[in-house]
Each structure stands twice: as C-alpha cells, then as structure tokens.
Amino acid sequence: MQFPKQVEIIEVGPRDGLQNEKVFVPTESKKRLIEKLALAGFDRIETASFVHPKVVPQMADAAEIAAFCRELGMKFIALTPNVKALQRAIDAGVPQIAVFVGASETFNEKNINRSIEQSLAECADVFQLAKKHQLFIRGYVSMCFSCPYEGDVTYEQVKRVVSHFVTYGVDEISIGDTNGQANPQLVYERFSQLKKDFPNTQFVGHFHDTNGFAYANIIAAMQAGIEKFDSSIAGLGGCPFSPGATGNVSTEKVVQLLEEMKIAMNIKQDALKEAALFAKSIIEN
C-alpha cells in the first residue's frame, strides 16, 4: 500500500460545523475557537459563510469573523454561494472562497432551491468575479456517492459538475460524501477515475461518518492519490437536507490516525485536543 508522506487537513468546523446549530453561538466564542485552531497549526480554516443571515442566522457575523481572521494573519475560506455573497466577502477581505453544487438534482433543489444547470450558470458569474480579484477558489461537489432522495449517484453525475469547475479554473475541488454512505471500494474507484480524467486538478476528500466508514474511506482516498482532506473539530456539523446524516469526520480522530501512520500534517495534538474540548463546550451551553 502506498501512502503520502504529508497530508493537508482543512479545518471546516467554524463554518460547516457550526452553521446548523439552532442556538446562535456568540461571535466571541467563534473567534476563540478559530484562534485555538490556528494555534493548533492549521494552514487553512473555513470560518464563515456570506449567505443571507435570514437563510443561515448562525453566519450573520461573517464580516466580523473575516475581520478577526485577517487580524490573525491566517488563510481562511468563506462560503459565497452567489455574486452578492461574493461581493460581501470581497469587501470583507476574504482571500479564499467556496461554492457548492450537488451532483444529485433532487438534493441540489432541496439544498439551494436551484437546478444543477441553474447552479452551474450562477457559479460561472461567481468564478469570473473571483478571478478578477485574484481569489483562491474552492468548489464543493455534494452527494458524490449516494443521495438520500435518488439513491446511488453515478460517476457521470459527479463528472458533470467537476468538469464545469475545471473549465472555469477552480483551484481545488472537494468531493463530498454528504450523507456518509460511501464505502472504501467506491471511494477508491471514484477518486481514481477523477484523477485519471482530471490529472491536473487538486481534489479534496470530504467525508461524513454516518456509517462509521469515514476513516476507512480516507485510507481508500489516499490509496487513490488524494492528499487533502476536510474535517471538523469534534465532528461537528451535518447536512439539514440529508436525512439521517451525522456530522463531519472528526478532526482530532483523523489527525490521530495519520499520526499513527507517520504521515506529516504539522498539527499540534495537545492544542488540537484543547480546541476540541472548547468546540464541544460552546454548543452544549
């Protein structure tokens, strides 16, 4: 078995992990969590979403969070689903942006009230403006393995969205097991095919742990040549439009796994454990 010598872990907890919390997490608590994660050694952290506050109230403080991240001097990612959101992010000085499109038509409709075709057309405008401002662009493809509404998702469905992202010069593409139903064999085959069809594209693995397969799926993805993974501190998060899906794969467990395998990440485990305890405390109170 061949494994990479080094892996990048992109921490998504402050955005993806907290966005669906029903009780608003105080802005100062979010700042403390972000600071603790930065001190743990993460090079990139997804910290905010510039969606309309009425849609995602938890992210209403996105501009203030962005200002704090700039003060820390860190690289951070913000979700910008449309041109209006992107313009707000640009005004806030965000260096890296992200957009979402589902590989499943039904999921995409339920998640953002758009057909895939409409979403891809909207993305083109976002990408054009982001490129003009020289921003790093991340594309998320959701439901890349199965869908709670449609069942199995085919490779061609995933390729449709990936091809669009690649055409517009997206810097990296995160492939999501959004409902946590993927298995290692499927993960290996899907990433291997993506790497074959798009050899110059940076892919990221994004797994949920609904069936407890996420860590095995990370191993399978590494076997297919993937060296970047999203994870969420304390396993926070989930998708409200994916019935039964649990949280994202836990950052501290991923780090522990890779540490045992002698794969470098430059993450300080003691600081990470402290961040995980703090993350749990701010959503339990």
TIDOKE-461653 format. One record per residue (C-alpha): residue number from 1; x, y, z. Coordinates in nm, 2 decimals. Example, Ala and Ser with C-alpha at 12.3 -4.5 7.8 and 13.67 -1.06 7.14 Angstrom:
REM residues 2
<atom n="1" px="1.23" py="-0.45" pz="0.78"/>
<atom n="2" px="1.37" py="-0.11" pz="0.71"/>
END
This chain:
REM residues 285
<atom n="1" px="0.00" py="0.00" pz="0.00"/>
<atom n="2" px="0.13" py="0.35" pz="-0.09"/>
<atom n="3" px="0.06" py="0.65" pz="0.13"/>
<atom n="4" px="0.16" py="1.01" pz="0.10"/>
<atom n="5" px="0.44" py="1.14" pz="0.32"/>
<atom n="6" px="0.23" py="1.45" pz="0.40"/>
<atom n="7" px="-0.14" py="1.54" pz="0.41"/>
<atom n="8" px="-0.31" py="1.87" pz="0.44"/>
<atom n="9" px="-0.61" py="1.88" pz="0.67"/>
<atom n="10" px="-0.85" py="2.17" pz="0.60"/>
<atom n="11" px="-1.05" py="2.25" pz="0.92"/>
<atom n="12" px="-1.42" py="2.33" pz="0.84"/>
<atom n="13" px="-1.57" py="2.33" pz="1.18"/>
<atom n="14" px="-1.62" py="2.71" pz="1.24"/>
<atom n="15" px="-1.84" py="2.72" pz="0.92"/>
<atom n="16" px="-1.96" py="2.38" pz="0.82"/>
<atom n="17" px="-1.96" py="2.25" pz="1.18"/>
<atom n="18" px="-2.15" py="2.54" pz="1.34"/>
<atom n="19" px="-2.38" py="2.67" pz="1.07"/>
<atom n="20" px="-2.67" py="2.44" pz="1.15"/>
<atom n="21" px="-2.67" py="2.50" pz="1.53"/>
<atom n="22" px="-3.01" py="2.62" pz="1.63"/>
<atom n="23" px="-2.89" py="2.84" pz="1.91"/>
<atom n="24" px="-2.66" py="3.12" pz="1.80"/>
<atom n="25" px="-2.30" py="3.07" pz="1.90"/>
<atom n="26" px="-2.17" py="3.40" pz="2.03"/>
<atom n="27" px="-1.93" py="3.57" pz="1.79"/>
<atom n="28" px="-1.66" py="3.59" pz="2.06"/>
<atom n="29" px="-1.68" py="3.21" pz="2.11"/>
<atom n="30" px="-1.64" py="3.16" pz="1.74"/>
<atom n="31" px="-1.33" py="3.38" pz="1.74"/>
<atom n="32" px="-1.18" py="3.19" pz="2.03"/>
<atom n="33" px="-1.24" py="2.86" pz="1.85"/>
<atom n="34" px="-1.08" py="2.99" pz="1.53"/>
<atom n="35" px="-0.78" py="3.12" pz="1.73"/>
<atom n="36" px="-0.73" py="2.79" pz="1.91"/>
<atom n="37" px="-0.75" py="2.60" pz="1.57"/>
<atom n="38" px="-0.49" py="2.84" pz="1.42"/>
<atom n="39" px="-0.26" py="2.78" pz="1.72"/>
<atom n="40" px="-0.30" py="2.41" pz="1.66"/>
<atom n="41" px="-0.13" py="2.45" pz="1.33"/>
<atom n="42" px="-0.40" py="2.45" pz="1.06"/>
<atom n="43" px="-0.28" py="2.63" pz="0.75"/>
<atom n="44" px="-0.64" py="2.69" pz="0.62"/>
<atom n="45" px="-0.97" py="2.71" pz="0.81"/>
<atom n="46" px="-1.32" py="2.76" pz="0.67"/>
<atom n="47" px="-1.45" py="3.02" pz="0.90"/>
<atom n="48" px="-1.76" py="3.19" pz="0.76"/>
<atom n="49" px="-2.05" py="3.19" pz="0.51"/>
<atom n="50" px="-2.17" py="3.51" pz="0.34"/>
<atom n="51" px="-2.52" py="3.37" pz="0.27"/>
<atom n="52" px="-2.81" py="3.59" pz="0.37"/>
<atom n="53" px="-2.85" py="3.60" pz="0.75"/>
<atom n="54" px="-3.22" py="3.51" pz="0.72"/>
<atom n="55" px="-3.12" py="3.19" pz="0.55"/>
<atom n="56" px="-2.84" py="3.09" pz="0.79"/>
<atom n="57" px="-2.87" py="3.31" pz="1.10"/>
<atom n="58" px="-2.57" py="3.14" pz="1.26"/>
<atom n="59" px="-2.34" py="3.30" pz="0.99"/>
<atom n="60" px="-2.48" py="3.65" pz="1.04"/>
<atom n="61" px="-2.15" py="3.77" pz="1.18"/>
<atom n="62" px="-1.94" py="3.66" pz="0.88"/>
<atom n="63" px="-1.79" py="4.01" pz="0.82"/>
<atom n="64" px="-1.68" py="4.04" pz="1.18"/>
<atom n="65" px="-1.53" py="3.69" pz="1.17"/>
<atom n="66" px="-1.35" py="3.77" pz="0.85"/>
<atom n="67" px="-1.20" py="4.09" pz="1.01"/>
<atom n="68" px="-1.08" py="3.88" pz="1.30"/>
<atom n="69" px="-0.92" py="3.62" pz="1.07"/>
<atom n="70" px="-0.73" py="3.90" pz="0.89"/>
<atom n="71" px="-0.61" py="4.03" pz="1.23"/>
<atom n="72" px="-0.47" py="3.68" pz="1.30"/>
<atom n="73" px="-0.29" py="3.69" pz="0.96"/>
<atom n="74" px="-0.43" py="3.35" pz="0.87"/>
<atom n="75" px="-0.56" py="3.19" pz="0.55"/>
<atom n="76" px="-0.93" py="3.14" pz="0.57"/>
<atom n="77" px="-1.21" py="3.02" pz="0.34"/>
<atom n="78" px="-1.56" py="3.17" pz="0.32"/>
<atom n="79" px="-1.87" py="3.02" pz="0.15"/>
<atom n="80" px="-2.00" py="3.25" pz="-0.12"/>
<atom n="81" px="-2.30" py="3.09" pz="-0.30"/>
<atom n="82" px="-2.38" py="3.38" pz="-0.53"/>
<atom n="83" px="-2.24" py="3.70" pz="-0.67"/>
<atom n="84" px="-2.40" py="3.92" pz="-0.40"/>
<atom n="85" px="-2.24" py="3.70" pz="-0.13"/>
<atom n="86" px="-1.91" py="3.71" pz="-0.31"/>
<atom n="87" px="-1.91" py="4.09" pz="-0.32"/>
<atom n="88" px="-1.97" py="4.10" pz="0.06"/>
<atom n="89" px="-1.68" py="3.86" pz="0.10"/>
<atom n="90" px="-1.45" py="4.07" pz="-0.12"/>
<atom n="91" px="-1.55" py="4.38" pz="0.08"/>
<atom n="92" px="-1.45" py="4.19" pz="0.39"/>
<atom n="93" px="-1.11" py="4.10" pz="0.26"/>
<atom n="94" px="-1.17" py="3.72" pz="0.22"/>
<atom n="95" px="-0.87" py="3.55" pz="0.05"/>
<atom n="96" px="-1.03" py="3.21" pz="-0.04"/>
<atom n="97" px="-1.39" py="3.15" pz="-0.14"/>
<atom n="98" px="-1.60" py="2.84" pz="-0.19"/>
<atom n="99" px="-1.92" py="2.74" pz="-0.38"/>
<atom n="100" px="-2.14" py="2.44" pz="-0.35"/>
<atom n="101" px="-2.32" py="2.24" pz="-0.63"/>
<atom n="102" px="-2.48" py="1.90" pz="-0.57"/>
<atom n="103" px="-2.42" py="1.60" pz="-0.80"/>
<atom n="104" px="-2.78" py="1.50" pz="-0.73"/>
<atom n="105" px="-3.05" py="1.70" pz="-0.89"/>
<atom n="106" px="-3.30" py="1.65" pz="-0.61"/>
<atom n="107" px="-3.05" py="1.73" pz="-0.34"/>
<atom n="108" px="-2.95" py="2.05" pz="-0.52"/>
<atom n="109" px="-3.31" py="2.16" pz="-0.54"/>
<atom n="110" px="-3.37" py="2.10" pz="-0.18"/>
<atom n="111" px="-3.04" py="2.24" pz="-0.06"/>
<atom n="112" px="-3.03" py="2.57" pz="-0.26"/>
<atom n="113" px="-3.36" py="2.58" pz="-0.45"/>
<atom n="114" px="-3.18" py="2.56" pz="-0.78"/>
<atom n="115" px="-3.15" py="2.30" pz="-1.06"/>
<atom n="116" px="-2.79" py="2.19" pz="-1.12"/>
<atom n="117" px="-2.79" py="2.38" pz="-1.45"/>
<atom n="118" px="-2.90" py="2.70" pz="-1.28"/>
<atom n="119" px="-2.64" py="2.65" pz="-1.01"/>
<atom n="120" px="-2.36" py="2.60" pz="-1.26"/>
<atom n="121" px="-2.47" py="2.91" pz="-1.46"/>
<atom n="122" px="-2.46" py="3.11" pz="-1.13"/>
<atom n="123" px="-2.12" py="2.97" pz="-1.05"/>
<atom n="124" px="-1.98" py="3.10" pz="-1.37"/>
<atom n="125" px="-2.05" py="3.46" pz="-1.27"/>
<atom n="126" px="-1.91" py="3.40" pz="-0.92"/>
<atom n="127" px="-1.59" py="3.25" pz="-1.07"/>
<atom n="128" px="-1.54" py="3.53" pz="-1.31"/>
<atom n="129" px="-1.56" py="3.79" pz="-1.04"/>
<atom n="130" px="-1.34" py="3.59" pz="-0.80"/>
<atom n="131" px="-1.07" py="3.55" pz="-1.07"/>
<atom n="132" px="-1.09" py="3.93" pz="-1.13"/>
<atom n="133" px="-1.00" py="3.98" pz="-0.77"/>
<atom n="134" px="-0.74" py="3.70" pz="-0.77"/>
<atom n="135" px="-0.91" py="3.49" pz="-0.51"/>
<atom n="136" px="-0.84" py="3.13" pz="-0.44"/>
<atom n="137" px="-1.15" py="2.93" pz="-0.55"/>
<atom n="138" px="-1.27" py="2.61" pz="-0.39"/>
<atom n="139" px="-1.56" py="2.41" pz="-0.55"/>
<atom n="140" px="-1.76" py="2.17" pz="-0.33"/>
<atom n="141" px="-1.94" py="1.89" pz="-0.51"/>
<atom n="142" px="-2.20" py="1.75" pz="-0.27"/>
<atom n="143" px="-2.36" py="1.40" pz="-0.28"/>
<atom n="144" px="-2.08" py="1.24" pz="-0.48"/>
<atom n="145" px="-2.15" py="0.88" pz="-0.39"/>
<atom n="146" px="-2.52" py="0.84" pz="-0.30"/>
<atom n="147" px="-2.82" py="1.06" pz="-0.23"/>
<atom n="148" px="-3.10" py="1.01" pz="0.03"/>
<atom n="149" px="-3.36" py="1.10" pz="-0.24"/>
<atom n="150" px="-3.22" py="0.94" pz="-0.55"/>
<atom n="151" px="-3.01" py="0.65" pz="-0.43"/>
<atom n="152" px="-2.67" py="0.58" pz="-0.60"/>
<atom n="153" px="-2.50" py="0.87" pz="-0.76"/>
<atom n="154" px="-2.32" py="0.78" pz="-1.08"/>
<atom n="155" px="-1.97" py="0.89" pz="-1.18"/>
<atom n="156" px="-2.11" py="1.08" pz="-1.47"/>
<atom n="157" px="-2.32" py="1.29" pz="-1.24"/>
<atom n="158" px="-2.01" py="1.39" pz="-1.04"/>
<atom n="159" px="-1.81" py="1.44" pz="-1.35"/>
<atom n="160" px="-2.07" py="1.69" pz="-1.49"/>
<atom n="161" px="-2.01" py="1.93" pz="-1.20"/>
<atom n="162" px="-1.64" py="1.87" pz="-1.18"/>
<atom n="163" px="-1.60" py="1.94" pz="-1.55"/>
<atom n="164" px="-1.77" py="2.27" pz="-1.51"/>
<atom n="165" px="-1.55" py="2.37" pz="-1.22"/>
<atom n="166" px="-1.23" py="2.27" pz="-1.40"/>
<atom n="167" px="-1.34" py="2.46" pz="-1.71"/>
<atom n="168" px="-1.36" py="2.78" pz="-1.50"/>
<atom n="169" px="-1.03" py="2.73" pz="-1.34"/>
<atom n="170" px="-1.13" py="2.63" pz="-0.99"/>
<atom n="171" px="-0.82" py="2.59" pz="-0.77"/>
<atom n="172" px="-0.94" py="2.28" pz="-0.58"/>
<atom n="173" px="-1.24" py="2.06" pz="-0.57"/>
<atom n="174" px="-1.38" py="1.90" pz="-0.26"/>
<atom n="175" px="-1.56" py="1.57" pz="-0.33"/>
<atom n="176" px="-1.83" py="1.52" pz="-0.06"/>
<atom n="177" px="-1.98" py="1.20" pz="0.09"/>
<atom n="178" px="-2.25" py="1.43" pz="0.22"/>
<atom n="179" px="-2.48" py="1.17" pz="0.37"/>
<atom n="180" px="-2.20" py="0.94" pz="0.48"/>
<atom n="181" px="-2.30" py="0.63" pz="0.28"/>
<atom n="182" px="-1.98" py="0.58" pz="0.08"/>
<atom n="183" px="-1.76" py="0.27" pz="0.12"/>
<atom n="184" px="-1.38" py="0.23" pz="0.07"/>
<atom n="185" px="-1.41" py="0.04" pz="-0.26"/>
<atom n="186" px="-1.64" py="0.31" pz="-0.42"/>
<atom n="187" px="-1.43" py="0.59" pz="-0.28"/>
<atom n="188" px="-1.11" py="0.44" pz="-0.43"/>
<atom n="189" px="-1.27" py="0.38" pz="-0.77"/>
<atom n="190" px="-1.43" py="0.73" pz="-0.78"/>
<atom n="191" px="-1.12" py="0.92" pz="-0.69"/>
<atom n="192" px="-0.90" py="0.70" pz="-0.91"/>
<atom n="193" px="-1.13" py="0.79" pz="-1.21"/>
<atom n="194" px="-1.14" py="1.16" pz="-1.12"/>
<atom n="195" px="-0.76" py="1.16" pz="-1.10"/>
<atom n="196" px="-0.74" py="0.99" pz="-1.44"/>
<atom n="197" px="-0.98" py="1.22" pz="-1.61"/>
<atom n="198" px="-0.86" py="1.54" pz="-1.44"/>
<atom n="199" px="-0.49" py="1.48" pz="-1.38"/>
<atom n="200" px="-0.40" py="1.84" pz="-1.31"/>
<atom n="201" px="-0.68" py="1.91" pz="-1.06"/>
<atom n="202" px="-0.64" py="1.93" pz="-0.69"/>
<atom n="203" px="-0.91" py="1.71" pz="-0.52"/>
<atom n="204" px="-1.00" py="1.71" pz="-0.15"/>
<atom n="205" px="-1.19" py="1.43" pz="0.03"/>
<atom n="206" px="-1.48" py="1.54" pz="0.24"/>
<atom n="207" px="-1.64" py="1.26" pz="0.44"/>
<atom n="208" px="-1.93" py="1.23" pz="0.69"/>
<atom n="209" px="-1.92" py="0.94" pz="0.94"/>
<atom n="210" px="-2.28" py="0.82" pz="0.94"/>
<atom n="211" px="-2.19" py="0.46" pz="0.90"/>
<atom n="212" px="-1.86" py="0.47" pz="1.07"/>
<atom n="213" px="-1.68" py="0.43" pz="0.74"/>
<atom n="214" px="-1.52" py="0.77" pz="0.71"/>
<atom n="215" px="-1.17" py="0.68" pz="0.84"/>
<atom n="216" px="-1.16" py="0.37" pz="0.61"/>
<atom n="217" px="-1.27" py="0.60" pz="0.33"/>
<atom n="218" px="-0.99" py="0.84" pz="0.40"/>
<atom n="219" px="-0.74" py="0.55" pz="0.37"/>
<atom n="220" px="-0.90" py="0.45" pz="0.04"/>
<atom n="221" px="-0.88" py="0.80" pz="-0.09"/>
<atom n="222" px="-0.51" py="0.82" pz="0.00"/>
<atom n="223" px="-0.46" py="0.50" pz="-0.20"/>
<atom n="224" px="-0.61" py="0.68" pz="-0.49"/>
<atom n="225" px="-0.37" py="0.96" pz="-0.46"/>
<atom n="226" px="-0.57" py="1.21" pz="-0.25"/>
<atom n="227" px="-0.35" py="1.42" pz="-0.01"/>
<atom n="228" px="-0.60" py="1.68" pz="0.11"/>
<atom n="229" px="-0.90" py="1.62" pz="0.34"/>
<atom n="230" px="-1.17" py="1.83" pz="0.51"/>
<atom n="231" px="-1.25" py="1.76" pz="0.87"/>
<atom n="232" px="-1.45" py="1.93" pz="1.15"/>
<atom n="233" px="-1.33" py="1.98" pz="1.51"/>
<atom n="234" px="-1.51" py="1.74" pz="1.75"/>
<atom n="235" px="-1.70" py="1.60" pz="1.45"/>
<atom n="236" px="-1.94" py="1.90" pz="1.44"/>
<atom n="237" px="-2.18" py="1.96" pz="1.16"/>
<atom n="238" px="-2.41" py="1.77" pz="0.93"/>
<atom n="239" px="-2.64" py="1.85" pz="0.65"/>
<atom n="240" px="-3.01" py="1.95" pz="0.72"/>
<atom n="241" px="-3.11" py="1.84" pz="0.37"/>
<atom n="242" px="-2.97" py="1.49" pz="0.41"/>
<atom n="243" px="-3.20" py="1.29" pz="0.64"/>
<atom n="244" px="-3.01" py="1.07" pz="0.88"/>
<atom n="245" px="-2.66" py="1.21" pz="0.80"/>
<atom n="246" px="-2.44" py="1.27" pz="1.10"/>
<atom n="247" px="-2.15" py="1.51" pz="1.15"/>
<atom n="248" px="-1.83" py="1.56" pz="0.95"/>
<atom n="249" px="-1.54" py="1.33" pz="1.02"/>
<atom n="250" px="-1.37" py="1.43" pz="1.34"/>
<atom n="251" px="-1.05" py="1.64" pz="1.30"/>
<atom n="252" px="-0.88" py="1.50" pz="1.61"/>
<atom n="253" px="-0.95" py="1.14" pz="1.51"/>
<atom n="254" px="-0.82" py="1.20" pz="1.16"/>
<atom n="255" px="-0.51" py="1.36" pz="1.30"/>
<atom n="256" px="-0.46" py="1.07" pz="1.54"/>
<atom n="257" px="-0.50" py="0.82" pz="1.26"/>
<atom n="258" px="-0.25" py="0.99" pz="1.04"/>
<atom n="259" px="0.00" py="1.05" pz="1.32"/>
<atom n="260" px="-0.01" py="0.67" pz="1.39"/>
<atom n="261" px="0.07" py="0.62" pz="1.03"/>
<atom n="262" px="0.37" py="0.86" pz="1.05"/>
<atom n="263" px="0.21" py="1.09" pz="0.79"/>
<atom n="264" px="0.31" py="1.46" pz="0.85"/>
<atom n="265" px="0.04" py="1.73" pz="0.90"/>
<atom n="266" px="0.22" py="1.98" pz="1.12"/>
<atom n="267" px="-0.07" py="1.98" pz="1.37"/>
<atom n="268" px="-0.01" py="2.01" pz="1.74"/>
<atom n="269" px="-0.22" py="1.74" pz="1.91"/>
<atom n="270" px="-0.23" py="1.89" pz="2.26"/>
<atom n="271" px="-0.35" py="2.22" pz="2.12"/>
<atom n="272" px="-0.60" py="2.03" pz="1.90"/>
<atom n="273" px="-0.74" py="1.85" pz="2.20"/>
<atom n="274" px="-0.79" py="2.18" pz="2.38"/>
<atom n="275" px="-0.97" py="2.32" pz="2.07"/>
<atom n="276" px="-1.20" py="2.01" pz="2.06"/>
<atom n="277" px="-1.30" py="2.05" pz="2.42"/>
<atom n="278" px="-1.37" py="2.42" pz="2.36"/>
<atom n="279" px="-1.58" py="2.34" pz="2.05"/>
<atom n="280" px="-1.79" py="2.10" pz="2.24"/>
<atom n="281" px="-1.84" py="2.35" pz="2.53"/>
<atom n="282" px="-1.97" py="2.63" pz="2.30"/>
<atom n="283" px="-2.25" py="2.42" pz="2.16"/>
<atom n="284" px="-2.35" py="2.25" pz="2.48"/>
<atom n="285" px="-2.41" py="2.57" pz="2.67"/>
END
